[in-house]
């Protein structure tokens, strides 16, 4: 038995050293996100002080989203980093699931920095700024370089390393026991994690007190209840997809179509500035109206692109489900 194990280990390149090195990198990333939590709290307090017209619900929502985002990212990267150092087999599918979302989001953010952000910043600039073009150029170059480095190149490097067959074989040899990720194919696991995160963010959005239903805007307690319902639906989809339950797949398809149509109808029937005001923005819209209008002009295209991409991916993973 020991001879067979030794022969199996010799048949592939041992990537233990690389797994431990990348584990350290991931731990550093996780620690950096956790260190951002105090800055996020300070930034939220300052924004609340400077923007007296900002609603309490929107402020609480923004604060909780920032805190939970950094807490989640810090915890997940620390966990994956420790798991990679310990050579746990669950690390590979989890990191690849996060890595692809990270990379796609990074490409979108980088494109917006170079093609949309310059026009937005020009409209957001206060009149007393002497040379707005110079400031915009510096901000775009620095932001673009940081986005390319940390939102594109870094996740691409992680995907390249962890997708190698030798990494998979190394983890299988070092951690032969079953892992919780074995019950769910990696493509489905990625979508399950997506809906899990969406469930948390949607439940937090209940603090806004604003929701959409097929072109209609509702506010107050009914909006809170509808938003909570949307969050619970996303939570169910997360669980059902992980269990490879076809009912969860169909729920994801129907809900995606419903939410997309509702959002498109809302932006078609209502002034985007009125929607932003209902969500808690007021004073800051007085000087940033043109910039906000430019940003919201792309909302329909973003919704269509997001919906088509999500539905296409759901069709791709349909083959994994028992009763789809």
Buried (B, 14 or more C-beta within 10 A) or exposed (E): EEEEEEEEBEEBEBBBEBBBBBBEBBBEBBBBBBEBBEEBBEBBEEBBEEBEEBBEBBBBBBBBBBBBBBBEBBEBBBBBBBBBBEBBBBBBBBBBBBBBBBBBEBBBBBEBBBEBBBBBBBBBBEEEEEEBEEBBEEBBEEBBEEBBEBBBEBBBEBBEBBBBEBBBBBBBBBBEEEBEBEEBBBBBBBBBBBBBBBBBBBBBBBBBBBBBBEBEBBEEEEBBEBBBEBBEBBBBBBBBBBBBBBBBBBBBBEBBEBBBBBBBBBBEEBEBBEBBBBBBBBEBBEEBEEBBBBBBEEBEEBBEEBBEEBBEBBEEBBEBBEEB
